Amino acid sequence: MQVFTLDQIDGINPLQWNQAAGSNNPFLKHEFLLALEQHGCVGEETGWIPRHQILQDDSGTVLGATPMYLKTNSYGEFVFDWAWADAFERTGRRYYPKMVAAIPYTPANGPRLLVNPLADRAIVARMLIKNILETATDAGLSSVHYLFTSDEDTKDLVERGFMRRTGCHFHWHNQGYTDFEDFLADLSSKKRKQIRRERRQVRDAGIEMRIITGAEATDVQWQIMHYFYCSTFERKSGIPTLTLEFFREISRTMGDEVILVFAYRHGEPVAGAINLRGTDTFYGRHWGCLEYHNSLHFETCYYQGIDYCIRHGLSRFEPGAQGEHKLSRGFLPTLTWSAHWIADEQFREAIHRYLQHEHDAILDYRTEMMDRSPYRDALDPVDSGCSPNGKITN
C-alpha cells in the first residue's frame, strides 16, 4: 500500500473516489470537488490549493482518501482560527500555509477519512493520518486541521494526537412527521402560531414558492440564482467564490442532488436558495433576494426545506453555520467537531487549554439553547458527547 498526494482530483478514478466517499454526503463526491477545481473556486488565488491524499493497494485500488488543501488563509473554513494565526505570527513565526481537510466554503458535517467499504478502516485511517503528519512535519508547516468531522473520524484523530474542538450548529431532526402540520403539532402553541403567521405573511405578499432540482433548472434560472448568491455576499462585504460555471457543472453532473427554492412574485423571481441533498440529509447553503418581505428568508431557507425533508423522508436538515434565530423555528443545538494538530509544542499546549475552556462554554451554551427549545416535549440534541481530550462525558 502507498499514500500519495494529488494536486488535481481529476487524477483519480471518480468511481473509486466515490466508493470511498459513500453516497450520503454530496459535498464529498468527486463531481462536486472537481467542479470547484475546474471552475475557479479553489486554487492559489483563493488560498485553497488541492493536496488530496490517496491510499492505494498494490493493484491500484483506492482504499482511502482525504479531501485536503494547503491553505494560505482561513477564509471559507467556518472553524475560526484567525486569533490563533495572529498569536502565532506575533511571535515572528509563520502560521500559513497550513493543511486543512475540509469541503471548501461548506460547514457541513461528514467523514474526512474516506475509506473503501471493502478495506480495513483502522489500517486506512492510521495510514492517512500518519502520512499527513509526516508531510506537514517534513514541510515545516505550522498545523493540520480536519473540519466538521464525523464522530468516528474525530475519535481516530484524537487517538493519534489531534486536539478536538467543539462547535455548535442548529439542525432540524425528522421525528417521522407525516406533513408540516404534524411537525407544528410538536411545537409549543406560541411557536406554532409564530410559524403559521410567518408563512401567512409570505402568502399574503403574493409570493409563490417553487422547488426544482438542478437537472430541471434552466440556464436563465441559474443566472438568476447566482445573482441572488452574489448579492448576499456583496451586502455583507464578502467574497462570492462560487462561480456560475461551478453551479452549471454540478447541475449537470449532480442534478437531482441540487435543490433550488425560488420565490416568485407577480411571475418574477424575487428570492431563492441553493441546497443540496444526500440520502438522508438536506443541506441549506446559500440564499439571496431582490426584494424584502416579512419572513421571506425563513420561508425560503427553513420552512421549504423542512417540508421537503418530510415529503421525501429525509432525517436531518443542516441549514448552515450559526444562527440562534433557527431555534424558534425547530432547529436544535447540535455539537460539531473538528480536530487540530499544532507542530509547536508550546503553542499546542496553549491551544489545548483554550479548547478545554471553549468546550465547557459550548456545552453551557447548548444547555441554555435547549432550555429555550420550541418543542412541547424535550428532544435530545444529536451528537457524540465527547470532550476535546477524547473522554466520554455523557
VENCORKA-V45180 format. One record per residue. N is the residue number from 1. RES is the residue in one letter. PSI is psi in degrees with one decimal (NA if undefined). Layout:
# VENCORKA-V45180
n=N res=RES psi=PSI
n=N res=RES psi=PSI
This chain:
# VENCORKA-V45180
n=1 res=M psi=148.0
n=2 res=Q psi=146.8
n=3 res=V psi=132.3
n=4 res=F psi=168.4
n=5 res=T psi=137.3
n=6 res=L psi=129.8
n=7 res=D psi=-13.3
n=8 res=Q psi=132.8
n=9 res=I psi=-16.4
n=10 res=D psi=0.6
n=11 res=G psi=-0.1
n=12 res=I psi=147.5
n=13 res=N psi=123.6
n=14 res=P psi=-38.2
n=15 res=L psi=-39.0
n=16 res=Q psi=-40.9
n=17 res=W psi=-47.3
n=18 res=N psi=-29.1
n=19 res=Q psi=-39.7
n=20 res=A psi=-35.3
n=21 res=A psi=-27.2
n=22 res=G psi=175.7
n=23 res=S psi=-6.5
n=24 res=N psi=-34.0
n=25 res=N psi=109.8
n=26 res=P psi=-26.3
n=27 res=F psi=-18.0
n=28 res=L psi=-7.7
n=29 res=K psi=146.5
n=30 res=H psi=-40.3
n=31 res=E psi=-40.6
n=32 res=F psi=-48.8
n=33 res=L psi=-36.3
n=34 res=L psi=-41.3
n=35 res=A psi=-38.1
n=36 res=L psi=-42.7
n=37 res=E psi=-39.2
n=38 res=Q psi=-18.2
n=39 res=H psi=33.0
n=40 res=G psi=16.2
n=41 res=C psi=-26.8
n=42 res=V psi=161.7
n=43 res=G psi=-171.0
n=44 res=E psi=-35.8
n=45 res=E psi=-32.7
n=46 res=T psi=-9.8
n=47 res=G psi=9.9
n=48 res=W psi=94.5
n=49 res=I psi=114.0
n=50 res=P psi=131.7
n=51 res=R psi=57.2
n=52 res=H psi=138.6
n=53 res=Q psi=136.8
n=54 res=I psi=130.2
n=55 res=L psi=120.6
n=56 res=Q psi=152.9
n=57 res=D psi=-177.6
n=58 res=D psi=-20.1
n=59 res=S psi=-3.6
n=60 res=G psi=3.9
n=61 res=T psi=133.2
n=62 res=V psi=117.9
n=63 res=L psi=-27.8
n=64 res=G psi=164.1
n=65 res=A psi=161.5
n=66 res=T psi=127.5
n=67 res=P psi=106.1
n=68 res=M psi=145.1
n=69 res=Y psi=142.4
n=70 res=L psi=119.9
n=71 res=K psi=133.2
n=72 res=T psi=8.2
n=73 res=N psi=-174.3
n=74 res=S psi=18.3
n=75 res=Y psi=139.2
n=76 res=G psi=18.7
n=77 res=E psi=-34.8
n=78 res=F psi=7.1
n=79 res=V psi=103.0
n=80 res=F psi=121.1
n=81 res=D psi=24.3
n=82 res=W psi=-40.4
n=83 res=A psi=-35.9
n=84 res=W psi=-46.8
n=85 res=A psi=-42.8
n=86 res=D psi=-44.6
n=87 res=A psi=-40.6
n=88 res=F psi=-45.5
n=89 res=E psi=-21.4
n=90 res=R psi=-14.6
n=91 res=T psi=5.1
n=92 res=G psi=9.9
n=93 res=R psi=165.6
n=94 res=R psi=122.3
n=95 res=Y psi=-34.5
n=96 res=Y psi=145.1
n=97 res=P psi=160.7
n=98 res=K psi=167.6
n=99 res=M psi=135.7
n=100 res=V psi=125.9
n=101 res=A psi=109.6
n=102 res=A psi=172.5
n=103 res=I psi=119.0
n=104 res=P psi=131.9
n=105 res=Y psi=24.5
n=106 res=T psi=101.6
n=107 res=P psi=58.5
n=108 res=A psi=135.3
n=109 res=N psi=151.7
n=110 res=G psi=173.0
n=111 res=P psi=146.9
n=112 res=R psi=-21.9
n=113 res=L psi=94.5
n=114 res=L psi=128.3
n=115 res=V psi=127.1
n=116 res=N psi=128.2
n=117 res=P psi=-17.4
n=118 res=L psi=-4.8
n=119 res=A psi=165.6
n=120 res=D psi=111.6
n=121 res=R psi=-44.0
n=122 res=A psi=-42.6
n=123 res=I psi=-45.0
n=124 res=V psi=-48.3
n=125 res=A psi=-44.5
n=126 res=R psi=-43.2
n=127 res=M psi=-38.6
n=128 res=L psi=-44.1
n=129 res=I psi=-44.2
n=130 res=K psi=-42.5
n=131 res=N psi=-43.5
n=132 res=I psi=-34.0
n=133 res=L psi=-39.9
n=134 res=E psi=-40.6
n=135 res=T psi=-45.8
n=136 res=A psi=-40.1
n=137 res=T psi=-46.7
n=138 res=D psi=-33.6
n=139 res=A psi=-4.6
n=140 res=G psi=30.0
n=141 res=L psi=153.5
n=142 res=S psi=-29.8
n=143 res=S psi=163.4
n=144 res=V psi=135.5
n=145 res=H psi=130.2
n=146 res=Y psi=121.3
n=147 res=L psi=140.2
n=148 res=F psi=54.0
n=149 res=T psi=154.5
n=150 res=S psi=163.3
n=151 res=D psi=-45.4
n=152 res=E psi=-45.4
n=153 res=D psi=-41.9
n=154 res=T psi=-41.1
n=155 res=K psi=-41.6
n=156 res=D psi=-42.8
n=157 res=L psi=-42.4
n=158 res=V psi=-40.9
n=159 res=E psi=-20.7
n=160 res=R psi=26.4
n=161 res=G psi=0.4
n=162 res=F psi=152.8
n=163 res=M psi=131.2
n=164 res=R psi=137.9
n=165 res=R psi=136.7
n=166 res=T psi=135.7
n=167 res=G psi=-178.9
n=168 res=C psi=121.6
n=169 res=H psi=174.5
n=170 res=F psi=116.6
n=171 res=H psi=149.9
n=172 res=W psi=137.6
n=173 res=H psi=127.8
n=174 res=N psi=120.5
n=175 res=Q psi=32.4
n=176 res=G psi=32.3
n=177 res=Y psi=145.4
n=178 res=T psi=-29.0
n=179 res=D psi=-179.5
n=180 res=F psi=-36.8
n=181 res=E psi=-33.5
n=182 res=D psi=-40.0
n=183 res=F psi=-45.6
n=184 res=L psi=-31.3
n=185 res=A psi=-21.3
n=186 res=D psi=-13.4
n=187 res=L psi=162.7
n=188 res=S psi=158.2
n=189 res=S psi=-40.9
n=190 res=K psi=-43.3
n=191 res=K psi=-35.0
n=192 res=R psi=-47.7
n=193 res=K psi=-37.9
n=194 res=Q psi=-47.7
n=195 res=I psi=-41.2
n=196 res=R psi=-38.4
n=197 res=R psi=-42.2
n=198 res=E psi=-40.0
n=199 res=R psi=-36.7
n=200 res=R psi=-37.6
n=201 res=Q psi=-37.9
n=202 res=V psi=-44.9
n=203 res=R psi=-42.5
n=204 res=D psi=-22.2
n=205 res=A psi=2.3
n=206 res=G psi=26.9
n=207 res=I psi=132.4
n=208 res=E psi=130.6
n=209 res=M psi=137.7
n=210 res=R psi=138.0
n=211 res=I psi=129.0
n=212 res=I psi=159.2
n=213 res=T psi=164.6
n=214 res=G psi=-34.3
n=215 res=A psi=-27.8
n=216 res=E psi=-18.5
n=217 res=A psi=137.3
n=218 res=T psi=166.2
n=219 res=D psi=-33.5
n=220 res=V psi=-42.6
n=221 res=Q psi=-37.2
n=222 res=W psi=-38.1
n=223 res=Q psi=-40.7
n=224 res=I psi=-45.9
n=225 res=M psi=-39.1
n=226 res=H psi=-33.8
n=227 res=Y psi=-43.9
n=228 res=F psi=-48.5
n=229 res=Y psi=-48.6
n=230 res=C psi=-37.5
n=231 res=S psi=-34.6
n=232 res=T psi=-44.0
n=233 res=F psi=-40.1
n=234 res=E psi=-37.8
n=235 res=R psi=-30.0
n=236 res=K psi=12.0
n=237 res=S psi=35.2
n=238 res=G psi=-175.1
n=239 res=I psi=115.1
n=240 res=P psi=90.8
n=241 res=T psi=-19.0
n=242 res=L psi=121.4
n=243 res=T psi=160.2
n=244 res=L psi=-38.3
n=245 res=E psi=-34.9
n=246 res=F psi=-48.2
n=247 res=F psi=-38.1
n=248 res=R psi=-39.7
n=249 res=E psi=-48.4
n=250 res=I psi=-25.4
n=251 res=S psi=-35.4
n=252 res=R psi=-41.7
n=253 res=T psi=-19.1
n=254 res=M psi=32.8
n=255 res=G psi=-48.7
n=256 res=D psi=-10.5
n=257 res=E psi=-7.4
n=258 res=V psi=123.1
n=259 res=I psi=119.6
n=260 res=L psi=133.5
n=261 res=V psi=120.6
n=262 res=F psi=143.0
n=263 res=A psi=121.5
n=264 res=Y psi=138.7
n=265 res=R psi=124.4
n=266 res=H psi=36.4
n=267 res=G psi=0.9
n=268 res=E psi=139.5
n=269 res=P psi=129.1
n=270 res=V psi=-11.2
n=271 res=A psi=161.7
n=272 res=G psi=160.8
n=273 res=A psi=141.8
n=274 res=I psi=126.7
n=275 res=N psi=160.5
n=276 res=L psi=158.8
n=277 res=R psi=145.2
n=278 res=G psi=-161.5
n=279 res=T psi=-27.4
n=280 res=D psi=4.5
n=281 res=T psi=140.9
n=282 res=F psi=130.8
n=283 res=Y psi=115.5
n=284 res=G psi=133.7
n=285 res=R psi=-58.9
n=286 res=H psi=151.5
n=287 res=W psi=162.7
n=288 res=G psi=167.4
n=289 res=C psi=159.5
n=290 res=L psi=-29.2
n=291 res=E psi=148.0
n=292 res=Y psi=129.4
n=293 res=H psi=142.2
n=294 res=N psi=126.1
n=295 res=S psi=7.4
n=296 res=L psi=-37.4
n=297 res=H psi=-44.6
n=298 res=F psi=-42.3
n=299 res=E psi=-46.2
n=300 res=T psi=-42.2
n=301 res=C psi=-23.7
n=302 res=Y psi=-56.9
n=303 res=Y psi=-37.1
n=304 res=Q psi=-37.1
n=305 res=G psi=-42.9
n=306 res=I psi=-46.7
n=307 res=D psi=-39.4
n=308 res=Y psi=-45.3
n=309 res=C psi=-43.1
n=310 res=I psi=-46.5
n=311 res=R psi=-28.0
n=312 res=H psi=6.3
n=313 res=G psi=27.5
n=314 res=L psi=144.0
n=315 res=S psi=-19.2
n=316 res=R psi=149.1
n=317 res=F psi=114.6
n=318 res=E psi=105.6
n=319 res=P psi=7.3
n=320 res=G psi=-173.6
n=321 res=A psi=152.1
n=322 res=Q psi=-176.6
n=323 res=G psi=84.1
n=324 res=E psi=-21.2
n=325 res=H psi=-16.7
n=326 res=K psi=-24.8
n=327 res=L psi=-49.9
n=328 res=S psi=-7.9
n=329 res=R psi=17.9
n=330 res=G psi=1.2
n=331 res=F psi=127.2
n=332 res=L psi=151.2
n=333 res=P psi=127.7
n=334 res=T psi=127.8
n=335 res=L psi=141.9
n=336 res=T psi=161.3
n=337 res=W psi=152.0
n=338 res=S psi=164.0
n=339 res=A psi=137.2
n=340 res=H psi=134.9
n=341 res=W psi=125.4
n=342 res=I psi=126.6
n=343 res=A psi=-44.0
n=344 res=D psi=123.2
n=345 res=E psi=-44.4
n=346 res=Q psi=-43.4
n=347 res=F psi=-36.9
n=348 res=R psi=-41.6
n=349 res=E psi=-40.3
n=350 res=A psi=-42.1
n=351 res=I psi=-39.2
n=352 res=H psi=-44.7
n=353 res=R psi=-40.9
n=354 res=Y psi=-43.4
n=355 res=L psi=-34.8
n=356 res=Q psi=-45.3
n=357 res=H psi=-41.2
n=358 res=E psi=-40.1
n=359 res=H psi=-46.8
n=360 res=D psi=-40.3
n=361 res=A psi=-39.1
n=362 res=I psi=-40.0
n=363 res=L psi=-39.7
n=364 res=D psi=-40.6
n=365 res=Y psi=-43.9
n=366 res=R psi=-41.3
n=367 res=T psi=-42.6
n=368 res=E psi=-42.9
n=369 res=M psi=-39.8
n=370 res=M psi=-30.6
n=371 res=D psi=-19.2
n=372 res=R psi=19.1
n=373 res=S psi=139.5
n=374 res=P psi=-6.0
n=375 res=Y psi=144.9
n=376 res=R psi=-41.5
n=377 res=D psi=145.8
n=378 res=A psi=132.9
n=379 res=L psi=134.0
n=380 res=D psi=135.1
n=381 res=P psi=152.1
n=382 res=V psi=114.5
n=383 res=D psi=177.6
n=384 res=S psi=-17.4
n=385 res=G psi=34.2
n=386 res=C psi=146.6
n=387 res=S psi=170.1
n=388 res=P psi=-26.2
n=389 res=N psi=7.7
n=390 res=G psi=-1.2
n=391 res=K psi=142.9
n=392 res=I psi=133.1
n=393 res=T psi=-7.0
n=394 res=N psi=NA
